[in-house]
């Protein structure tokens, strides 16, 4: 039940050229060379101060289920994707290498080696597409969720974007949003697969179904109790609030506002509820919110926010532009052959740095992050206890799976340890710089 899709394997969640590269490498005798691949992004989306890594748990599931089933092999054979020797290799494919990376929920910056995949070229190259697909999507959603939860300043956030994206992406988005700081989801599939708390009451259709608003409120309260949330903007908000309190009494759980000038309406509704004696009735607002709209409501008497479209589309940045690059490889397949750094050299900002990297976060005397330090070779002693990568897969076996609540708590702690300017919504550079440390000679 860990997979967010009902498929027998994840092996075809890949690109055609991954298999043709494999065929050529098998024929050349280089497929078994030990290699190191790393996932990183060259820059953050414009205006973002930090990234949030999400999807690590789903990557581990995908690696475990990366198996070529007979029907998939038959498909590849029928369409002449690769030759029989390559199909024989794929039939027995099992990732047997090592994966390390930033733990889920951690923040990252340009150049951060958020995932490191080590093994033979053949077994590592096949995982490129599925790993990037998961990390790029989930990290984009988690980053948007983090900005929104920061803007909400402790007020609960409801993820309600399932109807605004692909039905399977919606489940992954709920998971990423929860890690980024959301508290509940409206998506029952996400609740079922990941045990995320779900919530929901009624839409305008329920009110319109009934002859009048009072009948609709009475039906909902009778079915769900006085602690339910009544939607009060179908007709006239002031009249709806009055009717809601008359029907449910001061024990009414909440009212939801889904349209209009939310700042003005929230103040008016709060004043009206208090005058009617419903001082404990909460106000929930929805209606195309993003982090900027949430921040603009900071001074409003709002108790919770529901966010849909902007969340599941990454609030304008639906991908993180992460890449999966070969950074080191052995010159031969001989046991103990040393790894040699390799790197692409090109114009247009697509260069990369070779070598198997480590990463650490340097902090000041108060524990506030001041630099992301990335290097090759030995880790400086002063950074030994500040390293960021953890072991996730050892000799093909997953060793780094953890509950989502751990990742959620980790993110809250990591964000809190950044400089205060990290939570500013105005455009700016990454909140801390990335520093590269070359190995010392001798």
Secondary structure per residue as TSV (DSSP state, phi and psi in degrees):
chain	resnum	aa	ss	phi	psi
A	1	X	-	360.0	1.8
A	2	X	-	-73.1	-31.0
A	3	X	S	-71.2	138.5
A	4	X	S	-83.7	9.3
A	5	X	S	-140.4	149.1
A	6	X	-	-92.2	81.3
A	7	X	-	-135.5	154.1
A	8	X	S	-71.9	-23.3
A	9	X	-	-158.9	168.6
A	10	X	S	-102.4	7.9
A	11	X	T	-64.0	-29.6
A	12	X	T	-94.2	7.7
A	13	X	S	-80.5	60.2
A	14	X	S	-148.8	173.7
A	15	X	-	-98.3	149.0
A	16	X	H	-50.4	-43.7
A	17	X	H	-70.8	-16.4
A	18	X	H	-62.5	-38.7
A	19	X	H	-77.5	-34.6
A	20	X	H	-71.6	-33.6
A	21	X	H	-61.8	-42.1
A	22	X	H	-60.6	-45.9
A	23	X	H	-58.1	-45.7
A	24	X	H	-65.8	-38.9
A	25	X	H	-68.5	-38.3
A	26	X	H	-61.7	-43.0
A	27	X	H	-67.6	-32.1
A	28	X	H	-84.2	-11.1
A	29	X	T	81.0	15.4
A	30	X	-	-106.7	-2.9
A	31	X	T	-62.9	-27.5
A	32	X	T	-94.6	8.0
A	33	X	S	-65.4	131.7
A	34	X	E	-60.6	136.1
A	35	X	E	-139.9	160.3
A	36	X	E	-127.5	123.1
A	37	X	E	-110.7	146.5
A	38	X	E	-131.4	146.0
A	39	X	E	-104.3	130.9
A	40	X	E	-159.3	170.4
A	41	X	E	-123.2	141.1
A	42	X	S	-76.7	-25.9
A	43	X	S	-154.8	157.7
A	44	X	-	-83.3	158.0
A	45	X	S	-54.6	147.8
A	46	X	T	-52.2	127.1
A	47	X	T	88.7	-12.2
A	48	X	-	-80.3	141.9
A	49	X	S	-95.3	-19.5
A	50	X	-	-160.0	159.6
A	51	X	E	-107.7	164.2
A	52	X	E	-127.3	122.3
A	53	X	-	-83.3	121.1
A	54	X	-	-138.5	156.5
A	55	X	-	101.8	-0.2
A	56	X	H	-60.1	-44.6
A	57	X	H	-61.1	-37.9
A	58	X	H	-70.6	-33.1
A	59	X	H	-62.2	-43.2
A	60	X	H	-62.0	-41.2
A	61	X	H	-61.1	-43.9
A	62	X	H	-64.0	-39.8
A	63	X	H	-65.3	-42.1
A	64	X	H	-61.5	-35.2
A	65	X	T	-97.8	12.5
A	66	X	-	-82.2	86.3
A	67	X	-	-135.7	136.3
A	68	X	-	-90.2	110.1
A	69	X	-	-81.9	159.7
A	70	X	H	-52.6	-42.1
A	71	X	H	-64.5	-35.9
A	72	X	H	-69.4	-41.0
A	73	X	H	-64.1	-39.3
A	74	X	H	-61.7	-39.1
A	75	X	H	-63.2	-45.4
A	76	X	H	-63.1	-38.5
A	77	X	H	-67.7	-44.5
A	78	X	H	-63.6	-30.1
A	79	X	T	-101.9	12.3
A	80	X	T	52.1	41.5
A	81	X	S	-70.8	-45.0
A	82	X	S	-141.5	169.5
A	83	X	-	-84.5	176.9
A	84	X	H	-65.7	-36.2
A	85	X	H	-62.0	-39.5
A	86	X	H	-70.0	-39.3
A	87	X	H	-61.9	-37.7
A	88	X	H	-62.3	-41.1
A	89	X	H	-63.7	-45.4
A	90	X	H	-64.4	-33.0
A	91	X	H	-61.3	-30.8
A	92	X	T	-105.0	13.7
A	93	X	-	-64.0	127.6
A	94	X	-	-145.1	127.6
A	95	X	-	-67.8	125.1
A	96	X	-	-120.4	10.9
A	97	X	S	-92.3	-154.4
A	98	X	E	-124.4	138.9
A	99	X	E	-127.3	128.7
A	100	X	E	-125.8	160.2
A	101	X	E	179.5	177.2
A	102	X	E	-64.5	139.3
A	103	X	-	-69.1	151.6
A	104	X	T	-61.1	137.2
A	105	X	T	96.5	-15.4
A	106	X	-	-68.8	152.9
A	107	X	E	-87.4	159.0
A	108	X	E	-144.7	170.9
A	109	X	-	-140.5	172.0
A	110	X	T	-53.5	131.1
A	111	X	T	87.1	-9.1
A	112	X	-	-62.7	124.9
A	113	X	-	-79.3	80.0
A	114	X	-	-68.8	-21.6
A	115	X	E	-146.8	137.8
A	116	X	E	-127.4	121.2
A	117	X	E	-113.7	123.5
A	118	X	E	-126.6	134.7
A	119	X	E	168.5	-157.2
A	120	X	E	-75.4	159.0
A	121	X	H	-55.9	-43.4
A	122	X	H	-59.7	-47.3
A	123	X	H	-78.0	-25.9
A	124	X	H	-81.7	-40.2
A	125	X	H	-65.4	-29.9
A	126	X	T	-67.6	-21.1
A	127	X	T	-87.9	-5.5
A	128	X	H	-54.6	-54.2
A	129	X	H	-67.6	-45.3
A	130	X	H	-66.9	-37.3
A	131	X	H	-64.1	-47.2
A	132	X	H	-66.4	-38.4
A	133	X	H	-57.5	-45.6
A	134	X	H	-70.9	-51.5
A	135	X	H	-67.8	-39.1
A	136	X	H	-64.9	-43.0
A	137	X	H	-69.9	-54.4
A	138	X	H	-66.4	-37.2
A	139	X	H	-69.3	-33.0
A	140	X	H	-65.0	-43.3
A	141	X	H	-66.7	-43.6
A	142	X	H	-63.5	-36.3
A	143	X	H	-66.0	-42.6
A	144	X	H	-63.8	-43.0
A	145	X	H	-61.8	-39.5
A	146	X	H	-63.5	-43.6
A	147	X	H	-63.9	-39.2
A	148	X	H	-69.4	-41.2
A	149	X	H	-68.9	-32.3
A	150	X	H	-66.0	-44.1
A	151	X	H	-65.5	-30.9
A	152	X	H	-72.5	-17.6
A	153	X	T	51.9	47.6
A	154	X	T	96.0	-12.5
A	155	X	-	-75.2	141.6
A	156	X	E	-64.0	150.1
A	157	X	E	-124.7	133.0
A	158	X	E	-107.5	124.9
A	159	X	E	-83.6	123.4
A	160	X	-	-142.8	45.4
A	161	X	-	-106.2	12.5
A	162	X	G	-57.4	-35.3
A	163	X	G	-79.7	-1.2
A	164	X	G	-108.3	9.3
A	165	X	S	-152.2	178.3
A	166	X	-	-58.8	144.1
A	167	X	H	-62.3	-31.1
A	168	X	H	-83.2	-35.5
A	169	X	H	-62.3	-31.2
A	170	X	H	-61.8	-37.1
A	171	X	H	-67.6	-44.9
A	172	X	H	-64.1	-37.0
A	173	X	H	-65.0	-40.0
A	174	X	H	-60.4	-42.8
A	175	X	H	-62.2	-47.6
A	176	X	H	-64.5	-39.2
A	177	X	H	-64.0	-38.8
A	178	X	H	-62.6	-42.8
A	179	X	H	-64.0	-35.9
A	180	X	H	-78.0	-5.4
A	181	X	T	127.4	-6.2
A	182	X	-	-70.0	154.3
A	183	X	-	-103.4	-30.3
A	184	X	E	-144.5	170.4
A	185	X	E	-136.2	155.0
A	186	X	S	-89.8	-9.8
A	187	X	-	-87.3	110.3
A	188	X	H	-66.0	-30.0
A	189	X	H	-63.8	-39.1
A	190	X	H	-67.5	-39.6
A	191	X	H	-62.1	-40.3
A	192	X	H	-67.9	-45.8
A	193	X	H	-78.5	-35.0
A	194	X	H	-121.2	4.8
A	195	X	-	59.2	34.0
A	196	X	-	-79.6	134.6
A	197	X	-	-58.7	135.7
A	198	X	B	-111.1	155.2
A	199	X	-	-152.9	160.8
A	200	X	-	159.3	153.2
A	201	X	-	-134.1	-74.7
A	202	X	-	-153.4	161.3
A	203	X	-	-114.4	179.0
A	204	X	H	-61.4	-28.8
A	205	X	H	-58.9	-34.8
A	206	X	H	-66.7	-40.5
A	207	X	H	-66.4	-44.1
A	208	X	H	-67.0	-24.1
A	209	X	H	-62.2	-34.4
A	210	X	S	-90.7	161.5
A	211	X	S	-65.9	-29.8
A	212	X	S	-153.9	170.0
A	213	X	H	-65.8	-37.3
A	214	X	H	-60.4	-44.4
A	215	X	H	-60.3	-41.2
A	216	X	H	-64.1	-45.2
A	217	X	H	-64.7	-41.2
A	218	X	H	-63.7	-39.7
A	219	X	H	-65.7	-41.6
A	220	X	H	-68.2	-43.8
A	221	X	H	-64.9	-39.9
A	222	X	H	-61.9	-36.6
A	223	X	H	-83.9	-38.2
A	224	X	H	-113.1	-7.4
A	225	X	-	93.9	167.8
A	226	X	T	-69.1	-19.9
A	227	X	T	-81.3	6.3
A	228	X	S	-70.9	173.2
A	229	X	E	-108.7	122.3
A	230	X	E	-101.1	133.2
A	231	X	E	-83.4	120.3
A	232	X	-	-113.6	13.2
A	233	X	-	-116.9	24.7
A	234	X	S	-70.2	-42.0
A	235	X	S	-120.6	-99.3
A	236	X	-	-108.0	120.9
A	237	X	H	-62.9	-47.1
A	238	X	H	-60.2	-44.9
A	239	X	H	-66.2	-38.4
A	240	X	H	-65.2	-40.5
A	241	X	H	-64.0	-43.0
A	242	X	H	-60.5	-45.4
A	243	X	H	-65.5	-40.0
A	244	X	H	-59.8	-44.0
A	245	X	H	-71.0	-36.5
A	246	X	H	-62.3	-38.9
A	247	X	H	-76.7	-47.5
A	248	X	H	-96.9	-17.4
A	249	X	G	78.5	-178.1
A	250	X	G	-65.2	-9.8
A	251	X	G	-81.2	0.2
A	252	X	-	-51.9	128.4
A	253	X	-	-66.8	-52.3
A	254	X	E	-163.4	161.7
A	255	X	E	-119.6	148.1
A	256	X	E	-116.3	135.9
A	257	X	E	-115.1	125.8
A	258	X	-	-121.8	10.1
A	259	X	S	-161.5	170.4
A	260	X	S	87.6	-171.3
A	261	X	-	-77.2	95.0
A	262	X	H	-59.8	-37.3
A	263	X	H	-63.2	-49.3
A	264	X	H	-66.8	-46.8
A	265	X	H	-64.9	-39.7
A	266	X	H	-60.4	-43.6
A	267	X	H	-63.1	-43.1
A	268	X	H	-66.2	-40.1
A	269	X	H	-67.7	-40.1
A	270	X	H	-62.0	-44.1
A	271	X	H	-62.8	-42.1
A	272	X	H	-67.5	-43.4
A	273	X	H	-59.5	-43.3
A	274	X	H	-63.5	-42.2
A	275	X	H	-66.1	-28.2
A	276	X	T	-86.3	0.8
A	277	X	T	88.6	3.2
A	278	X	-	-95.5	59.0
A	279	X	T	-69.3	-22.9
A	280	X	T	-95.5	-1.0
A	281	X	-	-72.2	127.5
A	282	X	E	-87.5	161.4
A	283	X	E	-116.8	123.2
A	284	X	E	-111.8	132.0
A	285	X	E	-117.2	143.5
A	286	X	-	-130.0	-154.1
A	287	X	S	91.3	77.5
A	288	X	S	50.0	47.3
A	289	X	-	-78.9	150.1
A	290	X	-	-136.2	-173.0
A	291	X	H	-64.2	-31.2
A	292	X	H	-71.5	-42.2
A	293	X	H	-65.1	-39.6
A	294	X	H	-62.9	-44.5
A	295	X	H	-62.2	-35.9
A	296	X	H	-68.4	-17.3
A	297	X	T	-99.1	12.6
A	298	X	T	-58.0	-35.7
A	299	X	T	-91.6	0.8
A	300	X	S	-85.6	153.9
A	301	X	-	-79.5	62.2
A	302	X	-	-105.9	137.6
A	303	X	-	-104.3	-21.8
A	304	X	E	-160.2	155.6
A	305	X	E	-123.1	143.1
A	306	X	E	-113.9	126.5
A	307	X	E	-126.3	135.0
A	308	X	-	-124.3	-90.0
A	309	X	H	-53.5	-50.7
A	310	X	H	-64.4	-31.2
A	311	X	H	-70.4	-53.6
A	312	X	H	-73.2	-7.4
A	313	X	T	-107.0	14.9
A	314	X	G	71.3	19.8
A	315	X	G	49.8	52.1
A	316	X	G	94.5	-9.4
A	317	X	-	-133.4	82.5
A	318	X	-	-76.3	-1.4
A	319	X	-	-141.8	161.5
A	320	X	-	-104.3	-0.9
A	321	X	-	59.5	34.0
A	322	X	E	-71.6	147.6
A	323	X	E	-126.4	162.3
A	324	X	E	-125.9	105.2
A	325	X	E	-122.6	141.2
A	326	X	E	-72.0	122.1
A	327	X	E	-116.3	-13.5
A	328	X	E	-158.9	148.5
A	329	X	E	-155.5	153.8
A	330	X	E	-80.5	150.9
A	331	X	S	-73.2	-21.8
A	332	X	S	-147.0	177.7
A	333	X	S	-93.9	6.5
A	334	X	S	-65.0	138.9
A	335	X	T	-56.5	133.0
A	336	X	T	81.5	3.3
A	337	X	-	-61.0	129.7
A	338	X	-	-68.0	148.8
A	339	X	E	-79.3	138.3
A	340	X	E	-115.7	134.1
A	341	X	E	-63.3	141.5
A	342	X	-	-135.6	151.6
A	343	X	-	-158.2	145.4
A	344	X	-	-75.6	138.1
A	345	X	-	-120.2	118.2
A	346	X	-	-157.1	169.9
A	347	X	S	-88.2	169.9
A	348	X	S	85.3	18.4
A	349	X	S	79.6	13.7
A	350	X	-	-103.6	22.8
A	351	X	-	-74.9	159.6
A	352	X	-	-141.0	165.0
A	353	X	-	-102.8	131.0
A	354	X	-	-79.8	166.1
A	355	X	S	103.1	146.7
A	356	X	-	-73.1	120.2
A	357	X	E	-107.0	154.2
A	358	X	E	-115.5	166.5
A	359	X	E	-144.8	144.3
A	360	X	E	-145.2	155.8
A	361	X	E	-113.0	115.8
A	362	X	E	-82.9	135.5
A	363	X	E	-120.3	156.9
A	364	X	-	-85.9	-174.1
A	365	X	T	-63.1	-23.8
A	366	X	T	-92.7	4.2
A	367	X	S	85.4	9.7
A	368	X	-	-88.2	134.2
A	369	X	E	-61.2	138.5
A	370	X	E	-128.6	-12.9
A	371	X	E	-166.0	146.3
A	372	X	E	-97.1	115.0
A	373	X	E	-106.0	123.3
A	374	X	E	-123.5	134.2
A	375	X	E	-155.0	174.1
A	376	X	E	-119.7	161.7
A	377	X	S	81.0	-160.0
A	378	X	S	-63.2	145.3
A	379	X	-	-82.3	128.8
A	380	X	-	-54.6	139.0
A	381	X	G	-53.9	-36.4
A	382	X	G	-70.1	-12.7
A	383	X	G	-110.2	3.9
A	384	X	G	-58.7	-36.1
A	385	X	G	-91.2	4.9
A	386	X	G	-114.8	14.9
A	387	X	B	-68.4	149.1
A	388	X	-	-104.9	-30.8
A	389	X	E	-75.7	139.1
A	390	X	E	-124.5	159.1
A	391	X	E	-77.1	130.1
A	392	X	E	-114.5	-39.2
A	393	X	E	-135.0	131.0
A	394	X	E	-124.3	120.2
A	395	X	T	50.7	41.9
A	396	X	T	84.2	-5.9
A	397	X	E	-105.6	131.5
A	398	X	E	-68.5	126.7
A	399	X	-	-125.3	-3.2
A	400	X	-	-114.6	18.4
A	401	X	-	-72.7	142.0
A	402	X	-	-149.3	160.2
A	403	X	-	-64.0	149.7
A	404	X	H	-62.6	-32.2
A	405	X	H	-62.1	-30.6
A	406	X	H	-65.9	-44.7
A	407	X	H	-64.4	-39.2
A	408	X	H	-62.2	-45.4
A	409	X	H	-67.8	-36.9
A	410	X	H	-61.9	-42.4
A	411	X	H	-63.1	-44.1
A	412	X	H	-58.1	-41.6
A	413	X	H	-69.7	-41.0
A	414	X	H	-65.3	-41.7
A	415	X	H	-66.6	-38.2
A	416	X	H	-66.3	-23.8
A	417	X	T	-87.9	-0.1
A	418	X	S	-84.3	160.2
A	419	X	-	-56.8	152.1
A	420	X	G	-56.9	-30.1
A	421	X	G	-66.5	-10.5
A	422	X	G	-61.2	-29.1
A	423	X	G	-91.2	0.3
A	424	X	-	-68.4	137.4
A	425	X	-	-90.0	-11.1
A	426	X	S	-69.3	153.2
A	427	X	-	-65.1	145.0
A	428	X	-	-172.8	176.5
A	429	X	S	-80.4	166.5
A	430	X	-	-50.5	141.4
A	431	X	S	-68.5	-23.6
A	432	X	S	-132.8	151.6
A	433	X	E	-81.4	159.5
A	434	X	E	-100.9	123.8
A	435	X	E	-111.1	135.9
A	436	X	E	-105.5	132.9
A	437	X	E	-116.4	119.7
A	438	X	-	-83.4	148.5
A	439	X	-	-61.4	141.6
A	440	X	-	-80.3	136.3
A	441	X	-	-64.9	148.5
A	442	X	-	79.1	360.0
